[in-house]
Amino acid sequence: MSTVKVEVQLSSEELLKAVEQLNQPDLERFVSQILLLQAQRKASSLTQTEAELLLKINQSIPSTTQKYYNELIAKREAENLTKNDYRELLNLTEQIEKLQVQRIEYLVELAHLRGISLIALTENLGIQTQMYV
């Protein structure tokens, strides 16, 4: 884990500047911890299970994976995709789809715990659905 030198008292702007110094894996880990903290503060009545589900729901695709996926999509759109690139794109697409399915399963589990519909839960959490055409 990276070490960041900070003063004893920090404004939120100073804290943000310190966080900007983190490398990508440490930043992702830090963001996950912040999201868990936020979930716990928003509703101190959250059970540990709910807090853990919220943390899992809010995890994103690793930035390196997303970057590589975007590069392959750009190559495909430019019609410069090799056979190996195509296989990689299919593999990454499958991995991303599995992560999205897992996220939906976590959402369903949280909705069940709260005794509300999945639609109500996504509205409560401010999750917007994506339309694919």
Chimera marker file (.cmm) of the C-alpha trace (Angstrom):
<marker_set name="trace">
<marker id="1" x="0.000" y="0.000" z="0.000" r="1" g="1" b="0" radius="0.5"/>
<marker id="2" x="1.241" y="3.495" z="-0.801" r="1" g="1" b="0" radius="0.5"/>
<marker id="3" x="2.128" y="5.882" z="1.958" r="1" g="1" b="0" radius="0.5"/>
<marker id="4" x="0.928" y="9.462" z="1.783" r="1" g="1" b="0" radius="0.5"/>
<marker id="5" x="2.420" y="12.191" z="3.949" r="1" g="1" b="0" radius="0.5"/>
<marker id="6" x="-0.331" y="14.406" z="5.380" r="1" g="1" b="0" radius="0.5"/>
<marker id="7" x="-0.671" y="17.043" z="8.070" r="1" g="1" b="0" radius="0.5"/>
<marker id="8" x="-2.481" y="16.287" z="11.317" r="1" g="1" b="0" radius="0.5"/>
<marker id="9" x="-5.455" y="18.507" z="10.458" r="1" g="1" b="0" radius="0.5"/>
<marker id="10" x="-6.742" y="18.416" z="6.887" r="1" g="1" b="0" radius="0.5"/>
<marker id="11" x="-9.469" y="20.210" z="5.040" r="1" g="1" b="0" radius="0.5"/>
<marker id="12" x="-11.453" y="18.088" z="2.611" r="1" g="1" b="0" radius="0.5"/>
<marker id="13" x="-9.556" y="19.735" z="-0.259" r="1" g="1" b="0" radius="0.5"/>
<marker id="14" x="-6.216" y="18.810" z="1.323" r="1" g="1" b="0" radius="0.5"/>
<marker id="15" x="-7.409" y="15.264" z="1.886" r="1" g="1" b="0" radius="0.5"/>
<marker id="16" x="-8.418" y="15.023" z="-1.768" r="1" g="1" b="0" radius="0.5"/>
<marker id="17" x="-4.953" y="16.196" z="-2.816" r="1" g="1" b="0" radius="0.5"/>
<marker id="18" x="-3.423" y="13.485" z="-0.619" r="1" g="1" b="0" radius="0.5"/>
<marker id="19" x="-5.717" y="10.838" z="-2.120" r="1" g="1" b="0" radius="0.5"/>
<marker id="20" x="-4.725" y="11.950" z="-5.627" r="1" g="1" b="0" radius="0.5"/>
<marker id="21" x="-1.227" y="10.666" z="-4.846" r="1" g="1" b="0" radius="0.5"/>
<marker id="22" x="-2.407" y="7.053" z="-4.479" r="1" g="1" b="0" radius="0.5"/>
<marker id="23" x="-1.665" y="4.562" z="-7.237" r="1" g="1" b="0" radius="0.5"/>
<marker id="24" x="-4.682" y="2.968" z="-8.940" r="1" g="1" b="0" radius="0.5"/>
<marker id="25" x="-4.949" y="-0.264" z="-6.874" r="1" g="1" b="0" radius="0.5"/>
<marker id="26" x="-4.624" y="1.675" z="-3.600" r="1" g="1" b="0" radius="0.5"/>
<marker id="27" x="-7.148" y="4.244" z="-4.812" r="1" g="1" b="0" radius="0.5"/>
<marker id="28" x="-9.656" y="1.503" z="-5.646" r="1" g="1" b="0" radius="0.5"/>
<marker id="29" x="-9.153" y="-0.083" z="-2.221" r="1" g="1" b="0" radius="0.5"/>
<marker id="30" x="-9.536" y="3.334" z="-0.553" r="1" g="1" b="0" radius="0.5"/>
<marker id="31" x="-12.733" y="4.080" z="-2.479" r="1" g="1" b="0" radius="0.5"/>
<marker id="32" x="-14.187" y="0.729" z="-1.406" r="1" g="1" b="0" radius="0.5"/>
<marker id="33" x="-13.422" y="1.545" z="2.215" r="1" g="1" b="0" radius="0.5"/>
<marker id="34" x="-14.977" y="5.008" z="1.844" r="1" g="1" b="0" radius="0.5"/>
<marker id="35" x="-18.121" y="3.514" z="0.295" r="1" g="1" b="0" radius="0.5"/>
<marker id="36" x="-18.454" y="1.107" z="3.210" r="1" g="1" b="0" radius="0.5"/>
<marker id="37" x="-17.978" y="3.965" z="5.675" r="1" g="1" b="0" radius="0.5"/>
<marker id="38" x="-20.571" y="6.037" z="3.835" r="1" g="1" b="0" radius="0.5"/>
<marker id="39" x="-23.068" y="3.196" z="3.874" r="1" g="1" b="0" radius="0.5"/>
<marker id="40" x="-22.544" y="2.687" z="7.593" r="1" g="1" b="0" radius="0.5"/>
<marker id="41" x="-23.018" y="6.385" z="8.348" r="1" g="1" b="0" radius="0.5"/>
<marker id="42" x="-26.057" y="6.837" z="6.140" r="1" g="1" b="0" radius="0.5"/>
<marker id="43" x="-27.938" y="4.213" z="8.019" r="1" g="1" b="0" radius="0.5"/>
<marker id="44" x="-26.443" y="3.232" z="11.326" r="1" g="1" b="0" radius="0.5"/>
<marker id="45" x="-29.189" y="0.648" z="11.505" r="1" g="1" b="0" radius="0.5"/>
<marker id="46" x="-27.680" y="-1.248" z="8.569" r="1" g="1" b="0" radius="0.5"/>
<marker id="47" x="-26.849" y="-4.797" z="9.369" r="1" g="1" b="0" radius="0.5"/>
<marker id="48" x="-23.377" y="-6.062" z="8.611" r="1" g="1" b="0" radius="0.5"/>
<marker id="49" x="-24.881" y="-8.095" z="5.754" r="1" g="1" b="0" radius="0.5"/>
<marker id="50" x="-26.492" y="-5.008" z="4.220" r="1" g="1" b="0" radius="0.5"/>
<marker id="51" x="-23.265" y="-3.016" z="4.528" r="1" g="1" b="0" radius="0.5"/>
<marker id="52" x="-21.287" y="-5.822" z="2.881" r="1" g="1" b="0" radius="0.5"/>
<marker id="53" x="-23.835" y="-6.114" z="0.072" r="1" g="1" b="0" radius="0.5"/>
<marker id="54" x="-23.710" y="-2.360" z="-0.543" r="1" g="1" b="0" radius="0.5"/>
<marker id="55" x="-19.944" y="-2.514" z="-0.722" r="1" g="1" b="0" radius="0.5"/>
<marker id="56" x="-20.102" y="-5.356" z="-3.263" r="1" g="1" b="0" radius="0.5"/>
<marker id="57" x="-22.802" y="-3.573" z="-5.280" r="1" g="1" b="0" radius="0.5"/>
<marker id="58" x="-20.676" y="-0.431" z="-5.512" r="1" g="1" b="0" radius="0.5"/>
<marker id="59" x="-17.484" y="-2.169" z="-6.612" r="1" g="1" b="0" radius="0.5"/>
<marker id="60" x="-16.533" y="-1.328" z="-10.144" r="1" g="1" b="0" radius="0.5"/>
<marker id="61" x="-14.605" y="-3.151" z="-12.796" r="1" g="1" b="0" radius="0.5"/>
<marker id="62" x="-10.853" y="-2.776" z="-12.158" r="1" g="1" b="0" radius="0.5"/>
<marker id="63" x="-9.576" y="0.279" z="-14.024" r="1" g="1" b="0" radius="0.5"/>
<marker id="64" x="-6.916" y="-1.696" z="-15.904" r="1" g="1" b="0" radius="0.5"/>
<marker id="65" x="-9.559" y="-4.120" z="-17.177" r="1" g="1" b="0" radius="0.5"/>
<marker id="66" x="-11.880" y="-1.271" z="-18.175" r="1" g="1" b="0" radius="0.5"/>
<marker id="67" x="-9.045" y="0.528" z="-19.978" r="1" g="1" b="0" radius="0.5"/>
<marker id="68" x="-8.035" y="-2.581" z="-21.919" r="1" g="1" b="0" radius="0.5"/>
<marker id="69" x="-11.677" y="-3.303" z="-22.776" r="1" g="1" b="0" radius="0.5"/>
<marker id="70" x="-12.122" y="0.268" z="-24.061" r="1" g="1" b="0" radius="0.5"/>
<marker id="71" x="-8.956" y="-0.084" z="-26.172" r="1" g="1" b="0" radius="0.5"/>
<marker id="72" x="-10.270" y="-3.287" z="-27.741" r="1" g="1" b="0" radius="0.5"/>
<marker id="73" x="-13.649" y="-1.661" z="-28.430" r="1" g="1" b="0" radius="0.5"/>
<marker id="74" x="-11.859" y="1.251" z="-30.115" r="1" g="1" b="0" radius="0.5"/>
<marker id="75" x="-9.832" y="-1.176" z="-32.242" r="1" g="1" b="0" radius="0.5"/>
<marker id="76" x="-13.021" y="-3.011" z="-33.199" r="1" g="1" b="0" radius="0.5"/>
<marker id="77" x="-14.723" y="0.250" z="-34.190" r="1" g="1" b="0" radius="0.5"/>
<marker id="78" x="-11.672" y="1.209" z="-36.239" r="1" g="1" b="0" radius="0.5"/>
<marker id="79" x="-11.815" y="-2.279" z="-37.806" r="1" g="1" b="0" radius="0.5"/>
<marker id="80" x="-8.266" y="-3.027" z="-36.617" r="1" g="1" b="0" radius="0.5"/>
<marker id="81" x="-9.084" y="-5.989" z="-34.396" r="1" g="1" b="0" radius="0.5"/>
<marker id="82" x="-6.867" y="-9.051" z="-34.814" r="1" g="1" b="0" radius="0.5"/>
<marker id="83" x="-8.132" y="-12.570" z="-34.173" r="1" g="1" b="0" radius="0.5"/>
<marker id="84" x="-6.299" y="-12.581" z="-30.836" r="1" g="1" b="0" radius="0.5"/>
<marker id="85" x="-7.800" y="-9.178" z="-29.953" r="1" g="1" b="0" radius="0.5"/>
<marker id="86" x="-11.238" y="-10.534" z="-30.833" r="1" g="1" b="0" radius="0.5"/>
<marker id="87" x="-10.775" y="-13.504" z="-28.488" r="1" g="1" b="0" radius="0.5"/>
<marker id="88" x="-9.586" y="-11.143" z="-25.755" r="1" g="1" b="0" radius="0.5"/>
<marker id="89" x="-12.601" y="-8.889" z="-26.317" r="1" g="1" b="0" radius="0.5"/>
<marker id="90" x="-14.970" y="-11.842" z="-26.066" r="1" g="1" b="0" radius="0.5"/>
<marker id="91" x="-13.239" y="-13.018" z="-22.891" r="1" g="1" b="0" radius="0.5"/>
<marker id="92" x="-13.378" y="-9.567" z="-21.276" r="1" g="1" b="0" radius="0.5"/>
<marker id="93" x="-17.003" y="-9.109" z="-22.317" r="1" g="1" b="0" radius="0.5"/>
<marker id="94" x="-17.863" y="-12.404" z="-20.653" r="1" g="1" b="0" radius="0.5"/>
<marker id="95" x="-15.993" y="-11.405" z="-17.475" r="1" g="1" b="0" radius="0.5"/>
<marker id="96" x="-17.737" y="-8.021" z="-17.339" r="1" g="1" b="0" radius="0.5"/>
<marker id="97" x="-21.130" y="-9.613" z="-17.926" r="1" g="1" b="0" radius="0.5"/>
<marker id="98" x="-20.478" y="-12.075" z="-15.075" r="1" g="1" b="0" radius="0.5"/>
<marker id="99" x="-19.586" y="-9.165" z="-12.784" r="1" g="1" b="0" radius="0.5"/>
<marker id="100" x="-22.805" y="-7.394" z="-13.767" r="1" g="1" b="0" radius="0.5"/>
<marker id="101" x="-24.848" y="-10.539" z="-13.111" r="1" g="1" b="0" radius="0.5"/>
<marker id="102" x="-23.194" y="-10.850" z="-9.687" r="1" g="1" b="0" radius="0.5"/>
<marker id="103" x="-24.030" y="-7.205" z="-8.968" r="1" g="1" b="0" radius="0.5"/>
<marker id="104" x="-27.687" y="-7.803" z="-9.860" r="1" g="1" b="0" radius="0.5"/>
<marker id="105" x="-27.724" y="-10.862" z="-7.599" r="1" g="1" b="0" radius="0.5"/>
<marker id="106" x="-26.403" y="-8.702" z="-4.741" r="1" g="1" b="0" radius="0.5"/>
<marker id="107" x="-29.094" y="-6.112" z="-5.472" r="1" g="1" b="0" radius="0.5"/>
<marker id="108" x="-31.784" y="-8.803" z="-5.429" r="1" g="1" b="0" radius="0.5"/>
<marker id="109" x="-30.450" y="-10.132" z="-2.129" r="1" g="1" b="0" radius="0.5"/>
<marker id="110" x="-30.468" y="-6.644" z="-0.589" r="1" g="1" b="0" radius="0.5"/>
<marker id="111" x="-33.988" y="-5.975" z="-1.876" r="1" g="1" b="0" radius="0.5"/>
<marker id="112" x="-35.106" y="-9.257" z="-0.323" r="1" g="1" b="0" radius="0.5"/>
<marker id="113" x="-33.477" y="-8.352" z="3.014" r="1" g="1" b="0" radius="0.5"/>
<marker id="114" x="-35.279" y="-4.999" z="3.003" r="1" g="1" b="0" radius="0.5"/>
<marker id="115" x="-38.565" y="-6.508" z="1.861" r="1" g="1" b="0" radius="0.5"/>
<marker id="116" x="-38.893" y="-4.269" z="-1.193" r="1" g="1" b="0" radius="0.5"/>
<marker id="117" x="-38.876" y="-4.786" z="-4.944" r="1" g="1" b="0" radius="0.5"/>
<marker id="118" x="-35.701" y="-4.570" z="-6.979" r="1" g="1" b="0" radius="0.5"/>
<marker id="119" x="-37.079" y="-1.499" z="-8.767" r="1" g="1" b="0" radius="0.5"/>
<marker id="120" x="-37.800" y="0.231" z="-5.446" r="1" g="1" b="0" radius="0.5"/>
<marker id="121" x="-34.312" y="-0.613" z="-4.199" r="1" g="1" b="0" radius="0.5"/>
<marker id="122" x="-32.583" y="0.772" z="-7.284" r="1" g="1" b="0" radius="0.5"/>
<marker id="123" x="-34.664" y="3.948" z="-6.981" r="1" g="1" b="0" radius="0.5"/>
<marker id="124" x="-33.779" y="4.252" z="-3.271" r="1" g="1" b="0" radius="0.5"/>
<marker id="125" x="-30.087" y="3.803" z="-4.034" r="1" g="1" b="0" radius="0.5"/>
<marker id="126" x="-30.183" y="6.157" z="-7.025" r="1" g="1" b="0" radius="0.5"/>
<marker id="127" x="-29.044" y="3.445" z="-9.423" r="1" g="1" b="0" radius="0.5"/>
<marker id="128" x="-29.950" y="4.261" z="-12.995" r="1" g="1" b="0" radius="0.5"/>
<marker id="129" x="-30.594" y="1.427" z="-15.392" r="1" g="1" b="0" radius="0.5"/>
<marker id="130" x="-28.803" y="1.488" z="-18.727" r="1" g="1" b="0" radius="0.5"/>
<marker id="131" x="-30.757" y="1.106" z="-21.902" r="1" g="1" b="0" radius="0.5"/>
<marker id="132" x="-29.150" y="-0.976" z="-24.638" r="1" g="1" b="0" radius="0.5"/>
<marker id="133" x="-30.477" y="-0.597" z="-28.141" r="1" g="1" b="0" radius="0.5"/>
<link id1="1" id2="2" r="1" g="1" b="0" radius="0.2"/>
<link id1="2" id2="3" r="1" g="1" b="0" radius="0.2"/>
<link id1="3" id2="4" r="1" g="1" b="0" radius="0.2"/>
<link id1="4" id2="5" r="1" g="1" b="0" radius="0.2"/>
<link id1="5" id2="6" r="1" g="1" b="0" radius="0.2"/>
<link id1="6" id2="7" r="1" g="1" b="0" radius="0.2"/>
<link id1="7" id2="8" r="1" g="1" b="0" radius="0.2"/>
<link id1="8" id2="9" r="1" g="1" b="0" radius="0.2"/>
<link id1="9" id2="10" r="1" g="1" b="0" radius="0.2"/>
<link id1="10" id2="11" r="1" g="1" b="0" radius="0.2"/>
<link id1="11" id2="12" r="1" g="1" b="0" radius="0.2"/>
<link id1="12" id2="13" r="1" g="1" b="0" radius="0.2"/>
<link id1="13" id2="14" r="1" g="1" b="0" radius="0.2"/>
<link id1="14" id2="15" r="1" g="1" b="0" radius="0.2"/>
<link id1="15" id2="16" r="1" g="1" b="0" radius="0.2"/>
<link id1="16" id2="17" r="1" g="1" b="0" radius="0.2"/>
<link id1="17" id2="18" r="1" g="1" b="0" radius="0.2"/>
<link id1="18" id2="19" r="1" g="1" b="0" radius="0.2"/>
<link id1="19" id2="20" r="1" g="1" b="0" radius="0.2"/>
<link id1="20" id2="21" r="1" g="1" b="0" radius="0.2"/>
<link id1="21" id2="22" r="1" g="1" b="0" radius="0.2"/>
<link id1="22" id2="23" r="1" g="1" b="0" radius="0.2"/>
<link id1="23" id2="24" r="1" g="1" b="0" radius="0.2"/>
<link id1="24" id2="25" r="1" g="1" b="0" radius="0.2"/>
<link id1="25" id2="26" r="1" g="1" b="0" radius="0.2"/>
<link id1="26" id2="27" r="1" g="1" b="0" radius="0.2"/>
<link id1="27" id2="28" r="1" g="1" b="0" radius="0.2"/>
<link id1="28" id2="29" r="1" g="1" b="0" radius="0.2"/>
<link id1="29" id2="30" r="1" g="1" b="0" radius="0.2"/>
<link id1="30" id2="31" r="1" g="1" b="0" radius="0.2"/>
<link id1="31" id2="32" r="1" g="1" b="0" radius="0.2"/>
<link id1="32" id2="33" r="1" g="1" b="0" radius="0.2"/>
<link id1="33" id2="34" r="1" g="1" b="0" radius="0.2"/>
<link id1="34" id2="35" r="1" g="1" b="0" radius="0.2"/>
<link id1="35" id2="36" r="1" g="1" b="0" radius="0.2"/>
<link id1="36" id2="37" r="1" g="1" b="0" radius="0.2"/>
<link id1="37" id2="38" r="1" g="1" b="0" radius="0.2"/>
<link id1="38" id2="39" r="1" g="1" b="0" radius="0.2"/>
<link id1="39" id2="40" r="1" g="1" b="0" radius="0.2"/>
<link id1="40" id2="41" r="1" g="1" b="0" radius="0.2"/>
<link id1="41" id2="42" r="1" g="1" b="0" radius="0.2"/>
<link id1="42" id2="43" r="1" g="1" b="0" radius="0.2"/>
<link id1="43" id2="44" r="1" g="1" b="0" radius="0.2"/>
<link id1="44" id2="45" r="1" g="1" b="0" radius="0.2"/>
<link id1="45" id2="46" r="1" g="1" b="0" radius="0.2"/>
<link id1="46" id2="47" r="1" g="1" b="0" radius="0.2"/>
<link id1="47" id2="48" r="1" g="1" b="0" radius="0.2"/>
<link id1="48" id2="49" r="1" g="1" b="0" radius="0.2"/>
<link id1="49" id2="50" r="1" g="1" b="0" radius="0.2"/>
<link id1="50" id2="51" r="1" g="1" b="0" radius="0.2"/>
<link id1="51" id2="52" r="1" g="1" b="0" radius="0.2"/>
<link id1="52" id2="53" r="1" g="1" b="0" radius="0.2"/>
<link id1="53" id2="54" r="1" g="1" b="0" radius="0.2"/>
<link id1="54" id2="55" r="1" g="1" b="0" radius="0.2"/>
<link id1="55" id2="56" r="1" g="1" b="0" radius="0.2"/>
<link id1="56" id2="57" r="1" g="1" b="0" radius="0.2"/>
<link id1="57" id2="58" r="1" g="1" b="0" radius="0.2"/>
<link id1="58" id2="59" r="1" g="1" b="0" radius="0.2"/>
<link id1="59" id2="60" r="1" g="1" b="0" radius="0.2"/>
<link id1="60" id2="61" r="1" g="1" b="0" radius="0.2"/>
<link id1="61" id2="62" r="1" g="1" b="0" radius="0.2"/>
<link id1="62" id2="63" r="1" g="1" b="0" radius="0.2"/>
<link id1="63" id2="64" r="1" g="1" b="0" radius="0.2"/>
<link id1="64" id2="65" r="1" g="1" b="0" radius="0.2"/>
<link id1="65" id2="66" r="1" g="1" b="0" radius="0.2"/>
<link id1="66" id2="67" r="1" g="1" b="0" radius="0.2"/>
<link id1="67" id2="68" r="1" g="1" b="0" radius="0.2"/>
<link id1="68" id2="69" r="1" g="1" b="0" radius="0.2"/>
<link id1="69" id2="70" r="1" g="1" b="0" radius="0.2"/>
<link id1="70" id2="71" r="1" g="1" b="0" radius="0.2"/>
<link id1="71" id2="72" r="1" g="1" b="0" radius="0.2"/>
<link id1="72" id2="73" r="1" g="1" b="0" radius="0.2"/>
<link id1="73" id2="74" r="1" g="1" b="0" radius="0.2"/>
<link id1="74" id2="75" r="1" g="1" b="0" radius="0.2"/>
<link id1="75" id2="76" r="1" g="1" b="0" radius="0.2"/>
<link id1="76" id2="77" r="1" g="1" b="0" radius="0.2"/>
<link id1="77" id2="78" r="1" g="1" b="0" radius="0.2"/>
<link id1="78" id2="79" r="1" g="1" b="0" radius="0.2"/>
<link id1="79" id2="80" r="1" g="1" b="0" radius="0.2"/>
<link id1="80" id2="81" r="1" g="1" b="0" radius="0.2"/>
<link id1="81" id2="82" r="1" g="1" b="0" radius="0.2"/>
<link id1="82" id2="83" r="1" g="1" b="0" radius="0.2"/>
<link id1="83" id2="84" r="1" g="1" b="0" radius="0.2"/>
<link id1="84" id2="85" r="1" g="1" b="0" radius="0.2"/>
<link id1="85" id2="86" r="1" g="1" b="0" radius="0.2"/>
<link id1="86" id2="87" r="1" g="1" b="0" radius="0.2"/>
<link id1="87" id2="88" r="1" g="1" b="0" radius="0.2"/>
<link id1="88" id2="89" r="1" g="1" b="0" radius="0.2"/>
<link id1="89" id2="90" r="1" g="1" b="0" radius="0.2"/>
<link id1="90" id2="91" r="1" g="1" b="0" radius="0.2"/>
<link id1="91" id2="92" r="1" g="1" b="0" radius="0.2"/>
<link id1="92" id2="93" r="1" g="1" b="0" radius="0.2"/>
<link id1="93" id2="94" r="1" g="1" b="0" radius="0.2"/>
<link id1="94" id2="95" r="1" g="1" b="0" radius="0.2"/>
<link id1="95" id2="96" r="1" g="1" b="0" radius="0.2"/>
<link id1="96" id2="97" r="1" g="1" b="0" radius="0.2"/>
<link id1="97" id2="98" r="1" g="1" b="0" radius="0.2"/>
<link id1="98" id2="99" r="1" g="1" b="0" radius="0.2"/>
<link id1="99" id2="100" r="1" g="1" b="0" radius="0.2"/>
<link id1="100" id2="101" r="1" g="1" b="0" radius="0.2"/>
<link id1="101" id2="102" r="1" g="1" b="0" radius="0.2"/>
<link id1="102" id2="103" r="1" g="1" b="0" radius="0.2"/>
<link id1="103" id2="104" r="1" g="1" b="0" radius="0.2"/>
<link id1="104" id2="105" r="1" g="1" b="0" radius="0.2"/>
<link id1="105" id2="106" r="1" g="1" b="0" radius="0.2"/>
<link id1="106" id2="107" r="1" g="1" b="0" radius="0.2"/>
<link id1="107" id2="108" r="1" g="1" b="0" radius="0.2"/>
<link id1="108" id2="109" r="1" g="1" b="0" radius="0.2"/>
<link id1="109" id2="110" r="1" g="1" b="0" radius="0.2"/>
<link id1="110" id2="111" r="1" g="1" b="0" radius="0.2"/>
<link id1="111" id2="112" r="1" g="1" b="0" radius="0.2"/>
<link id1="112" id2="113" r="1" g="1" b="0" radius="0.2"/>
<link id1="113" id2="114" r="1" g="1" b="0" radius="0.2"/>
<link id1="114" id2="115" r="1" g="1" b="0" radius="0.2"/>
<link id1="115" id2="116" r="1" g="1" b="0" radius="0.2"/>
<link id1="116" id2="117" r="1" g="1" b="0" radius="0.2"/>
<link id1="117" id2="118" r="1" g="1" b="0" radius="0.2"/>
<link id1="118" id2="119" r="1" g="1" b="0" radius="0.2"/>
<link id1="119" id2="120" r="1" g="1" b="0" radius="0.2"/>
<link id1="120" id2="121" r="1" g="1" b="0" radius="0.2"/>
<link id1="121" id2="122" r="1" g="1" b="0" radius="0.2"/>
<link id1="122" id2="123" r="1" g="1" b="0" radius="0.2"/>
<link id1="123" id2="124" r="1" g="1" b="0" radius="0.2"/>
<link id1="124" id2="125" r="1" g="1" b="0" radius="0.2"/>
<link id1="125" id2="126" r="1" g="1" b="0" radius="0.2"/>
<link id1="126" id2="127" r="1" g="1" b="0" radius="0.2"/>
<link id1="127" id2="128" r="1" g="1" b="0" radius="0.2"/>
<link id1="128" id2="129" r="1" g="1" b="0" radius="0.2"/>
<link id1="129" id2="130" r="1" g="1" b="0" radius="0.2"/>
<link id1="130" id2="131" r="1" g="1" b="0" radius="0.2"/>
<link id1="131" id2="132" r="1" g="1" b="0" radius="0.2"/>
<link id1="132" id2="133" r="1" g="1" b="0" radius="0.2"/>
</marker_set>
